[in-house]
Amino acid sequence: MDTFGVRGATLILIAIWLAGAGCGLAQGAAGWAGAVGRGGRMAPEARIVVVDEASGRVLAAPGSTLKPLVLYGLVSGGRWDPGRRVACTRKLTVAGRELNCSHPEMNPMDAREALTWSCNSYFAAVGATLRPGELRGLLAPTGLLGETGLAAEEATAAMREPESVDDERLAVLGVERVRVTPLELAAAYRWLGLQLAAHEGTEAARVVKAGMGDSASFGMAGAAGLGGVPVAGKTGTASATGGGQTHGWFAGVAPADAARVVIVVYLPAGHGADAARVAAEVLAHSPLRRTAR
C-alpha cells in the first residue's frame, strides 16, 4: 500500500480506493501525494496521510458520521420508515447533555432532509427505537468495530452497550458509548459506498445516497463540495475525551454519482466543517478533479 505524509500532529486524512484489491491507492498515487500536500498547507505543521499506520491507533468519538450507517441499516432492514417526519426545535438535551442543532429553522424533516442537515432531534428519535444490542448488530457488518488490516498494531473500536433509551440516543448521535479509529471509519464508509452501489434501486440506498449528497452540496457538510469533485459525505463534531476541546470529522465517497474513493479527515482539534474544508482542498488537487475536467 502506498503511503504519503506531511509531518506534524494536527490532522489525519485517509483516502482508500472504494473497489479493488486491498483497497489500495496504486492508481493515481503520485496525484494523491500532491493533493495531500496541498491539504497539509491548510493546517500548520499538519500530518496528513493517505493510509498511515499511526491513524490506526487513534480512538475518538465519531460524532454524526454514524448517522448514515445507522440509517442505512435500519431502513434496509425495514426498521425505520424514511418518510417519517420528525419536528425539530433546534433544542435538544439528552441525559443532561445539550445537543442543540445548528441547522436553519426547518419544517418537520424526513430521513433525507435529516441527513442533509444532520438533525440531532431526528436521529435521537431514531435511537429511541433501537432494541438492546441492535446498534452493535447494525455497525458490525460495516467493519467499524474491528481491525481493518490496513495498519500494523492497529487499535480497535471501543463500544459500551447502551443500557437505556438515552444511552441509545447518545450512541446514535456518536457522542458517547462508541469510539473509533479513522481507519475503521474509512472501512465503514467503504462498506457503505459498496452497499449503495450494489443496491442502488432500494429505498435505503436512494435515501442515504441522496442525503449524503445533499449534505456535501448545500447542507451541513457543504464545504466538502467546494473542491470541484461531486462528493457525498457527512461531517461530525464530538467532544474530545477529558476536556472542552472538540474534534472534527469528515467521511464520504467521491465522485458522488460513481464513487471511486473513500475520504476521511480527522481533526483532533476542530469541527466537522473544518474537516470538510480540508477534504475539499485535497479533492481539488486530486486525480478525481483532473478526470472530472
N, C-alpha and C positions, 0 to 999 in steps of 0.2 A: 504494500500500500504506500502511495506517495504521501509525504507529509511536508508541509511548508510552515514556516513560523516567523513571527516578528516578536522579538523578546520584550518582556515586561511582565506585568502581573495584573492587568486590569480587565482583560476581556478574553473570552474564548469563543471562537467561531468554528463550527463544524459544517462541512458540506460533504454529503455522500451521494454517490450515484444511486438513483432510485432503482434501477434494474441492472443486472449483470453480475458476474461472479465476484463475490467478496464485497459487494457494494463499493468498489474502489473508484478512484478518480483517474485511472490511467489515461482515459481520453481527455484531452484538453488540460493536462496537468500544468503545463507552463502558463497557460492562460489563467488558471485558477490561482497560481502563485502570485501573478501580478495583481489580480483582483484583491487578494487578501492583503497584499502590501498597501494598496490604496485604502482599504478599510482600516488598516492599522494607523494611518495618519489622522484618523478622526479621534483616536484616544491616545493621549500622550503616554509613551512607554508601554504601549499595549502589547499584549501577547495574543495574537490571532493565529489560529492554527486550522488547517484542514486535516482533521483526524490526528490528534496528538495524544500520546499516552497519558499525559497529565490530566486531560479532560475526563478520563475515566475515574479519577479519584475525587472529583468534586461532588458533594452532596448538597442539594439545595431544594427548597420548596418550589414546585413548578408553576405556582400561580395559575392563571387562566388558560395555560396551554393544555391543561387536562380536559377542558370543556369539549373540544371536538371529538376526542377519543371516547369520552363517556357518552356523548350524544349519539355517535355512530353506533356504538354497541347497543344502546337501549332502543333506538329506532329500528335497527336491523333485526333485533330480537322481538319486536312487537311490544316492547315495554313502555314506549312513550310515543304519544301522538304529536308529530312535529307541527301539526296545525293548531295545537292547543295554544291559546294566548294567555300570557301572564302579565298583569299590570305591574308597573314599577314606579315608585315614588322617588327613586334615586337615593332613598334612605334605607339602610339595612343594618341590623345588628343581630349577630348570631353568637350566643353564649358569651355575651359581653364584649364582643369584638365588632367594631364599626367597619363595615364593608360596603360603604356607600358607592353607588355607581357614578361615573364621571361622564356618561354619555348624555346627549341632549335630552330634553323632555320628550317622551315618546308616548304614543298610544300603546295599549297592551300589545306585546310582541309575540310573534311565533318563533319557531326554532331558528329559522334563517336569520331573522332580524336580531334575535338574541345573540347569535354568534357574531354577527356583524358588529354589534355594539358592546359585546362582552358583558351582557347584563347579569349582574350578580343575583338580583332578585329572581330572575328566570331560572338560573342554574341552582339556586338554593331550593326552589320548588322541585326541580328535577331530583336533587339529592335527597329530599324528604321522602321520595317514593322508593328509595333503594331498600332491598331486603338485606338482612345480615349476611355478610360475605359476598354480596353481589358485586361490590365495587372491585374487589380483587379479581373476581371472575371476568369482569369487563376489561381490566387492564392487563391481565396475564398474557392473553394472546398477542398483544401488541409488542411484547419484548421489553416493556418499560420496567418490569420488576426483576429482571435477571441480567446476567452478563451478556454483553453483545458480541464478545470475541474480537472487538476492534482494537483492543489495547491490552498491554501486559499489566498484571497486577491491578486489574480493574475492580473498582468498588461496585457494589450493587445497591439498588434502592432500599430504603428503609420505609416500611409501611406498618403502621399500627392499626389493627382492625377497629373501625368505628364501633362505639358502644352505645350510641344514642342517635336520635334523629339529628341533633345539632352536630354531632361528630360527622355524620354522613354529609351534611351540607358543607361543613368546613373542608372536608376532604375533596369533594367535587369541585369546590372553588380553589383548591390547590394551595391552601394556606396552612393547613395542619394535617397531620396523620400520614402524609406522603412526602418523601424527599427522594430526589432522583439525581442522576448524573446527566451532563449534556449528551454523552454518548447514548445513554438509554433513551433520552427524548428523541434524538435523531433516529434511532432504530424504530421507535414507536411511530414517528411520522412517516418513516419509510413504509412501515406496515400499512398505515392509513392510506398513503398515496397509492399503494398497490391495490388495496381494497376498493378505493374509489374508482380506479381504472377497471378492475375486474368485474365490478358490479355497478357500472355507471348507470344502468337503467333502473336501479332500485331507488325507492324513496329516500332511504338513508343516505346513499351516495349523493343523490341530487341535492339534498338539503345541506349536508355538511360541506360539500364542494362549493356550493353557491355561497353559503355563509362565510367560509374562509376566504373566498374570492372577493366578496364584498368588503370584508374586514380589511384586507390588504389593498383595497382600491380606494374606498372612501370612509371606511369605518375606523375602529379603534387602532388597527394596525396599518392605517393608510400610508404612513411614511415609507413602508416597505415597497410600495408600488412606484416610488419615485425614481427607481433605478432603470427604468426603461424596459424591464422584463416583467410581463404579467406574472404575478405570484399569488398563491393562495396560502394564507397563514394566520397565525394567532400570536398576539403578544401576551405576556404575563408579567405581573409585578407582585412580589411577595416580600414579606419582612425577612431580613436575614436573621439567623439564629443569634439570640442574645443581644439584641440592640434595636435601635430605631432605624437603622440603615435598611434600604430595600435593595433587592437585586432584580434585574430585568431580563426577560427572555423574549426572543422571537423564534418561532418554529414554523416552517412552511415548506411548500413544494413549488418548484418552478421548472418550466413555464406553467402557468395555471391550467391551461387547457390540455396540455400533453406533457405532464410532469416528467422531467428527466433527473432532477436532483432534489435532495432534501437539504435545506439550510437551517441551521440552528445557531443562534447567537445568545451567549450567556454573559451578562454583565454582573459581576459580584457587587458593584455599587452603581445603581442606576434604576431606570424604569423600563417597562416594555417598549414605550415609544422610542427611547434611546437605542434599544437593541434593534428595532425596526429600521431606524435610520442607518445603522451600520450595515444591516443586511442589504439595504438599497444601494449603498455605496459599493459593496462587493459585487452585487449583481450588475451594476452599471458598467463594471470593468471586467466582467466575466466572459467566457466563451459564449454563454447564452445570449448576451447582448449583441455580440458580433453576428451570431447566426440569425438574430431577430431583425437585423437591419436590411 
